[in-house]
Amino acid sequence: MRLKNILIVVKDIEKSRQFYHNLFGLGTILDQDGNMILTEGLVLQDEKIWKEFLGRDVIPQNNSCELYFEERDIEGFIEKLETYYPEVEYVNQLMTHSWGQKVIRFYDPDGNLIEVGTPV
């Protein structure tokens, strides 16, 4: 068995597709009625479908998981983030861990937590 995809819930699937394309270069593999598979195994699902499927509310910014990306040029990434999405909500600005890794954390437009760090 292997993990196939990670699914996140979004309010505006096109806005989220653009967000993940602009910042991370993810392309669209499949776009099908409120479900969109992006490269690297990320799946976007429309919030209405998710709520109907589960019968429960979506809780944005619940901080129970994060999407983790690595980027060698993290300062360049931050410039791109602030250019495309100046209104982004940060969890932490650029910081350096005791082991030398630089990281930044922020929320996507739907409150999904993202971490971008330099390779370890």
N, C-alpha and C positions, 0 to 999 in steps of 0.2 A: 504494500500500500504506500501511496505517496500523497503529500499535500498538493492539491491541484491549483487552488485559487484562494485569495483572501477577498471577502466581500465587505464593502462598506456601504452604508445607507446615506443617500443624498437627497436633498430637496429638489434640486434643479440639475438633472443629469448632464445637460449640455454645458452648463456653467462649470460643473465639476470636471467634465472631460477636458475642457479648455484649461482649467487650473493645472491638472496633472500633466497635460501636454506642455504647457508653457514652462512650468518649473522643472519637470523631470523628464521631459521628452517622451512620455508614454504615448504610444499610438493606439488606435482602435482596431481590435481584431474582429469584434462582433457587436452589432447594435441591434437589439431586438426587444421592442416593446417594454421599455423601462428597465432593461438589463443591458449592461454594456461591459464587455470584456476588453480590458486594456492589456498592452504588452506588460511583461514582467509578472503576470498573474493577478493583477488587481481588477476586481469586478465592482462596478458601480451599480447599485440598485435603487430605483425610485422609492422614496419613503412611503408613498401610498401603498405600493405593492408589499413592502416589508410589514407595514402595520396591519394590513389585511391578512397576510400570511400568518403572522404571529398572534394577532389579536392583542397587541400591547403597544404602548407608546415608545417612541424612540427618545432616548435621553442623550442630547448632545453634550459634549465636553464632560463625559463621565469618567475620563482618565483611567479607564480600565485596560486599555491597550494602546499601542501606537504603531504607525507605519514607520519603518526605519530605512533610511537611504544613506549611502555613503558618497562623499564628494571630496576629491582631493583639493579643489579650489573652493573652499568653503566661503571665503570672503567674496569671491566672484558670484557664488550662489546667492549670498545675502544681498548683494547689489541687484541681482535679477529679481529676487523676491520683493524687495522694496520698490523696484521700478514697476513691476506688474501688479503687485498687491500691497500698496502702501498702508492699507487699512488692516493688514493681517494682525491677529491677536497673538502675541508671544506668550509662551509659558516661561521661557528663559531666553535672554539674548545670548549672543555668542559667549561661551565659557570654555575653559580648558580644565579637563579632569586631571586628577593627580597623576594619572598614567600617561598624560600628554595628548590625549585625544580632544580635539575641539568639537563642540556640539552646539546645536541650536534647536529649540523646540517651539512649535507654534501649532495653531489649529487651522485646518482647511476651512472653507466657507461653511461647512456643516458641523463643525465642532469635532472632527476626527483629529486626534493628536498625531503629529508628525515630528520625527526627530531626523535631523541631518547631521551626520558626523564625518569627520575625516577617517580614512581607513586606519585600522589599528595595526 
